[in-house]
Amino acid sequence: MKRGNRYGTHRVIDPLGSLPQPAQKISNDMMIYYNEILIDVDYLNIDSASFTQLKEEAGGDLEKIKSKIVKIVQERGKMQNPVTGSGGMLIGKVDEIGEALKYKIDLNIGDKVASLVSLSLTPLKIERILEINPDIDRVEIEGKAILFESGIYAKLPEDMEATLALAALDVAGAPAQVKNLVKEGDNVLILGATGKSGLMCSYMAKKMVGNRGKVIGQARNETRAEFLRKTEFCHKVIIADVLNPINVLEETLKANSGDEVDIAINCLSIPNSELSSILPVRDKGIVYFFSMATSFTKAALGAEGIGKDVTMIIGNGYTKNHAQITLDLLRESDTLRKIFEEKYTN
Amino acid sequence: MKRGNRYGTHRVIDPLGSLPQPAQKISNDMMIYYNEILIDVDYLNIDSASFTQLKEEAGGDLEKIKSKIVKIVQERGKMQNPVTGSGGMLIGKVDEIGEALKYKIDLNIGDKVASLVSLSLTPLKIERILEINPDIDRVEIEGKAILFESGIYAKLPEDMEATLALAALDVAGAPAQVKNLVKEGDNVLILGATGKSGLMCSYMAKKMVGNRGKVIGQARNETRAEFLRKTEFCHKVIIADVLNPINVLEETLKANSGDEVDIAINCLSIPNSELSSILPVRDKGIVYFFSMATSFTKAALGAEGIGKDVTMIIGNGYTKNHAQITLDLLRESDTLRKIFEEKYTN
């Protein structure tokens, strides 16, 4: 066994010298290096922006989605959507641990783990796709994957189903970042509050703002708004079209006594919602983009174009203890756990 | 005269309901609304990422670049590069001021102004392209443009040439944001320190970090490194390949006593430098992306992929007083002013 680079550069085929995530192609040879972990994969949870794109391209045809996924992994050595650039995550069982890591990490052969690094940089080999569940962006496979030394993972907890933990861990960065970001008394707008990360962020934001603050959740229609109201995760619920920034601004002002909000958090998975996130925020406020469909230039030029002095942050899927923070929310809120069990597992 | 929307939505043709920046097409009818300003345009300063793309597509042929610019403006009603999404800025003379603004703003007919909102949202009509200066991304034209009520502009100062002011104002957001961001004692890495915004940011960062901090400037070869050393804008200069993150990390560590930096500022204008910006920064540090060539997903997934808990900020071209702050740097530093006069005007 040879020792590989901590970040996995030893597996990059094209272009040489790059890291695995931006690489076009990486090696998915399943013979592990000294400091790698081999995973026997059970499920892939495809990133929401990626799965939406795959579904649209295939016109909803599951067999076409299957072939496309197989083709991408064959070409790239990893499941990285060529259009969105995004990946997702996986769960599986530890199959082999490289010698250099054996006594350094708290993992044993057979442990059930979820990878917390993106599939867009994870060497993957698919033997067979068993099933696709398009409602929860989940793909059941027979296959193997590799975690690098710098790779982050979580042992799956004993007190919940693996599929439930995976659904939550998939968006683990979001609520953990909200915890860092939102302060007591803040007025917070959550765009896409009825989705997976939106629900987690709304719940966490409400905890953080306390009695003096306010969480405003955006939903796209009355059905979703009613669902959101029932959760009680937001102080106010607005119905607005995120592709119409003026509409979002007006509805937000109405819900916030005529004032702009301190923080907007974009949890949508569709493109062109940058200005809807920027416009309702006060000068010197914060816009947090979790959506993988965010365009850097549209955000940068959008803020400049309307003369908004806001801090715009690129959602980082990783922050310290994010897995723990997120799983604890499911333990804390029966409502959240129930929704996740019903909507995001099967 | 009718009154238009503050943000210019009344000029959006496709898609309706969007704001002018993300719109595919806006109206460049030069009959102004009640709350618009008509500008007689002298120069366009094309955004660096956009101009690089245009040059590459045209294989350096100036006539082809001209036709492409004319074609883009005809199709979109604005100079927004369809590939990069970015624009640039303009200078010209005030030609007409809408009734609603006449007594509200400090501008008179004939005043020389620079627009500080992006060309990517500014209604523009080109009569004729007079000259292109590819070394400074500048296009001399006969034409007109329109500023919306929310549009930001700067009257050109008396104590410097218009072309000098424009060159500086084009990157005005960058040094002003560095002033907000960098604290005393910080160790700061500037990627692309030898470029236009990189020089401004290096100079400002060195002012901010004081005696206990350190500014490390990256250059891509010895010629540029030597140029940068002579400016004395950085404490240390490193030569590194920004497409090779491991190389950038190693050189940064060498220049910073083996430590990661607190803040990295990306002033490059080429794609795929996200990880080179993220990798050298300590956990809980800040990565500031000014480059319009930044990919949102590559940054978000890149940080997650290597388990880096950093705050990544999307460079906002606007912050309060940014024009003043930037022009003052030229007044303060003879070195900076001389470089700008030599390299970015003609």
Interface residues (C-beta under 8 A of the other chain):
Chain A: N5 Y7 T9 P15 G17 S18 L19 P20 Q21 P22 T84 G85 S86 G87 L116 V117 S118 S120 L121 S150 G151 I152 G173 D241 L243 N244 P245 I246 N247 N272 E274 L275 L279 D283 F289 M292 T294 S295 F296 T297 K298 A299 A300 L301 G302 A303 E304 G305 I306 G307 K308 D309 V310 T311 M312 I313 I314 G315 N316 G317 Y318 T319 K320
Chain B: N5 Y7 T9 P15 G17 S18 L19 P20 Q21 P22 T84 G85 S86 G87 L116 V117 S118 S120 L121 S150 G151 I152 G173 D241 L243 N244 P245 I246 N247 N272 E274 L275 L279 D283 F289 M292 T294 S295 F296 T297 K298 A299 A300 L301 G302 A303 E304 G305 I306 G307 K308 D309 V310 T311 M312 I313 I314 G315 N316 G317 Y318 T319 K320
